[in-house]
Amino acid sequence: MFADRSARRVSWLEDYVGLILDRDVRDIANIDKLDRLPRLLNILAEHAGQLINNSSFGSARGLSGVTAQKYIAILERLFLIKTLAPWSNNRLSRLVKMAKLHFIDTGLLAALREDELARLSDDKTRSGVLVREARVVFALQNERYG
């Protein structure tokens, strides 16, 4: 019963991402390598909560760092991801340090990372990423809506 629910949920999330990437990306941007965007999203999912390195993200898919940055901005406009600038008391440090990448929907993040309940209960590092991302989203919602 749970396996059936899990499979349906994953299938629904995959269809959801496919629809967004196919329809909505075309509406907001004119990109030539649309076929590379789903794989880039999977790569970004594996780097959730980490520093953004456009060059390494892009090179993993045969894209330049500038193109990867453009694609990340598109995904952010679609509310799939959020980039957060670093915080420091020192203004110069805030300007120099790199931003971090976060996923807005932890269910989507888990589906992209192919995380299943059994795997998450065995691997605390993978489940920790989802917990951290959920806390970030909660903080963002609190900041926005009080």
QUIVEN-V649529 format. One record per pair of residues at least 24 apart in sequence whose C-alpha atoms are under 7 Angstrom apart, sorted by sequence separation. I is the first residue (numbers start at 1). J is the second residue. If there is no record, write none. Layout:
# QUIVEN-V649529
i:I j:J
i:I j:J
This chain:
# QUIVEN-V649529
i:80 j:104
i:106 j:130
i:36 j:61
i:79 j:104
i:106 j:133
i:106 j:134
i:103 j:133
i:102 j:133
i:104 j:137
i:52 j:98
i:51 j:98
i:52 j:99
i:51 j:99
i:52 j:100
i:51 j:100
i:52 j:101
i:50 j:100
i:51 j:101
i:49 j:100
i:50 j:101
i:49 j:101
i:48 j:101
i:49 j:102
i:48 j:102
i:48 j:103
i:45 j:109
i:45 j:112
i:46 j:113
i:45 j:113
i:42 j:112
i:42 j:113
i:49 j:133
i:13 j:108
i:13 j:111
i:10 j:111
